[in-house]
């Protein structure tokens, strides 16, 4: 699985891992691989809450850095940044549809 997470499409688009890690060994494997998720979602949340939380991720086009509103950043500069394209409503909808289709 770690090899798959290193492939370019996962590096660029991100990935969804269902019910993982489930054991300490799996957690350690993920940690050692340096493939620690930046965002984890428990699907028990309402979709609107997920939209709101993820839309707070912004992309600094000059540096390529992903920023979150809680980080120490100038609020005026943060307000001017676009929402990260991976976290817009369309992208989130596609991921949630995939999640819902494959959760069982």
C-alpha positions in Angstrom: 0.0 0.0 0.0 2.8 2.4 0.8 4.2 2.0 -2.7 0.8 2.9 -4.1 0.7 6.1 -2.0 4.0 7.1 -3.5 2.7 7.1 -7.1 2.3 10.4 -8.8 -1.5 10.5 -8.9 -1.7 9.9 -5.1 1.0 12.5 -4.5 -0.8 15.1 -6.6 -4.5 14.3 -6.0 -4.4 12.8 -2.5 -6.0 9.6 -1.4 -8.7 8.1 0.7 -7.8 5.2 3.0 -10.8 3.5 4.6 -10.5 2.1 8.1 -6.7 2.4 8.2 -4.7 2.3 10.3 -6.5 -0.2 12.4 -3.6 -1.5 14.4 -0.5 -0.1 16.0 1.6 -2.0 13.4 -0.3 -0.4 10.6 0.1 3.0 12.2 3.9 2.5 12.6 4.2 1.4 9.0 2.4 4.6 7.8 4.5 6.7 10.1 7.8 5.2 9.0 6.8 5.7 5.4 6.4 9.5 5.9 2.9 9.2 4.4 1.1 10.6 7.3 -2.3 12.1 6.3 -2.6 15.8 6.6 -6.3 15.6 6.9 -8.4 12.8 8.5 -12.2 12.8 8.3 -14.6 10.7 10.4 -17.5 10.3 8.0 -19.9 10.7 10.9 -19.9 14.5 10.3 -22.6 16.2 8.2 -21.5 17.0 4.7 -21.9 20.7 5.3 -19.4 20.5 8.2 -16.9 18.7 6.0 -17.3 21.5 3.3 -16.7 24.2 5.8 -13.7 22.6 7.4 -11.9 21.7 4.1 -12.7 25.0 2.5 -10.5 26.7 5.1 -7.5 25.2 3.4 -5.9 27.8 1.1 -3.2 27.6 -1.5 -0.4 30.1 -1.6 0.3 30.3 -5.4 3.7 31.9 -4.9 5.1 29.2 -2.5 2.9 26.3 -3.4 2.2 25.8 0.4 -1.2 24.7 1.7 -2.3 26.9 4.6 -5.0 26.5 7.1 -6.8 29.4 8.8 -5.6 28.4 12.3 -2.0 28.7 11.4 -0.2 31.9 12.3 -0.7 33.9 9.1 -1.7 37.4 8.4 -5.5 37.3 8.2 -5.6 39.9 5.4 -3.2 37.8 3.3 -5.1 34.6 4.1 -8.4 36.1 3.0 -6.9 36.9 -0.5 -5.7 33.3 -1.1 -7.8 30.9 -3.1 -9.3 27.8 -1.6 -7.0 24.9 -2.3 -8.4 23.2 -5.5 -8.3 19.8 -3.8 -10.8 21.1 -1.2 -13.4 22.8 -3.3 -17.0 21.6 -3.2 -16.7 19.7 -6.5 -13.6 17.8 -5.4 -15.1 17.1 -2.0 -18.3 15.8 -3.5 -16.3 13.4 -5.7 -14.4 12.1 -2.8 -17.5 11.7 -0.6 -19.3 9.9 -3.4 -16.3 7.5 -3.7 -16.3 7.0 0.1 -20.0 6.3 0.2 -19.8 3.8 -2.7 -16.9 1.9 -1.2 -17.5 2.1 2.5 -18.9 -1.4 2.9 
